[in-house]
Amino acid sequence: MEQILIVDGYNIIGAWPELSKLKDTDLEGARDGLIHMLAEFQSFSGMKVYLVFDAYMVPGLGKKYVQNKLAVLYTKEKETADERIERLVTNLMGRRKEIFVATSDMIEQHVIFGKGALRMPAKELLVKIKQNRKEVRERIVTETTTKRNPFGGKLSDEMKAKLERWRRGE
């Protein structure tokens, strides 16, 4: 089953303490931080992630681009992120698809739930991202320690001692 995650960008930035603090002085930095975190999450989790930013007051048709293999969407003029997310849920809904929407907006959670998508509060997404990062670190440590000396765990203590003496020229 294909899993899809749609993220309400500014809602998540406002809900996560680290990004919320950053947005007050550097909104672009907060956006880039979220994009980076979600790109990592997408690559490790296998979920397809769509990140939606509200450009309600910005004239234009909206835009979509891919950054670090992450789909980033800006709404068109006079369109809210909630409206874009609802349309995206409707367009993506189908057989063998499980769609999650990450937002802390309770009204939006109810609306998307009514359309068949599953809710994921901002805090739950943050926990999942931190959990994924931990698993990646553990996997890296495991792979580097086992690949560094592939014979280390397979040799007897006597053979290890003999090789060590030989290495030292004894």
N, C-alpha and C positions, 0 to 999 in steps of 0.2 A: 504494500500500500504506500503510495506516494504521500509524504507529509510536507505541508506547506505552512510557512509562518509569515504572517503579514504583521508588520510592526508600525505602530503609530509613533513616528519619530520624535516629535516635540513632546508628546505625552510621556514617552519613556525618558527623554532627557530630563524633564521636570521631576520625574519620580525617582530617579537614581541619584543618590546624594553626590557622588563624585562628579557626574555630568551636570547636575543642577547647579552646583557651586561654580563650575567652569563656565556655564552659559551666561552668567551675569557679567563676565569680563571678556569672554571669547566664544561667541555662539558658533562660529565656524569650527573652532577647535572642538567644541562639544559634539557637533555633527560628525566631524571626522573621527572622533573617538568612538562614537556609536557605530559608525560605518565599519571601522576596524574590528570592533568587538563582534559585530554581527557577521562579518566576513569570516572571521576565525570560527565562530559558532557554526556557520553554514558548512564550512569545509570539514569540520570534525563530526557534526551531527548527521550530515547527509540530508538535512531538510533544505528545501528551496526557500530562500528568504526574500521577501519583498519589503523594502523600507519606504514608507510614505511620509513625505514632509508637506506640510500645509503651506501653500503659497497664495492664500486667499486674497491678500492685498496686493499681490504682484501681477501686473498686467502680462497677458500672454496665454499661450495654449497649454502650458504645463510641459513637463519634459520627463523623459525616462532615460537613464543611462546606467551602464554597468561599471561598477568600481570594485576591484578585487573579486570579480565574479558575483558580486551582490547587486541585485536589481534595486536601484534607487529611483523613486518616483516623486516628482513635485506636482502638486495639483495645478489645475488651470485656474485662471482668474475667476473669482466668485465661486470657487468650489472648495469645500472644506476637506480636510484629511478624512473625516468620518465618511463623507459622501464617496470619496475615491475608494476607501477601504471596502465599503458596502458593495460598490460596483465591482471591485476586484474579486470579492468573495463570490458574487453571483456569476462572474465570468469563469472563475476557476473551479467552481463546484462541479463535481462529477463523480463517476464511479471510481472506486479504488483511490480516492483522494481524501485525506484528512487535513482540514484547514484549521489552523489556530490563528487567533488575532491577539496580539500583545498590546494591551492598553489598560490603563487604570480608570478610564472613563466608563462609569457604570452604565450610563444610558447606551453608549456604543456597544458595550458587552452584551446587553439585552437584545439590541437590534441584530447584531451578527449571530447571536445564538439562535434567534428566530429564523435566520437564513440558513442555518445548518452548520455554521462554523463553531469551533470550540473556543472558549475564553482562556486567555493566559494573562493573569495580572502581571504588572511590571516587576514586582518583587520576585515572582516565580521565575520569570525569564532571567533575571539577574542571578538567581540561585543556579539555574541550569547552565548559564555561561561560566560561572565560577567553578561549577562541578566539572564541566568539560575541560577547562584550563588545567584543573588539578589532574584529571585523567591523562591529558596530553603530557604534562610534566612527568608523571609517573611512567608513562610509556617510553618517553625519551630516556629517562634514567635507566630503566630496565634494558632497553635496546643498546644503550652505549656501554653498560657494564657487561652485558653478555657478549657483545660483538668485539669488545676491546681484546679479550683473550678467550677465544672460543674453545681452546683446549683446557683452560684453567679448571673448569669443573669436572673434567673427564679424566684427569691424571691422578694417580695415587700420590699420597704425601711423599712416599719414598722417591718416586720419579720426579716430583717437583723439586725436592731437595737436591737430587742428582743434577738436574738441569740448572738449578741456581748455582751450585758449586762450579759447574762447567762454564756458566756465563761469567763468573768472577775469575775464571782462569785458575782455579784450584785443582 
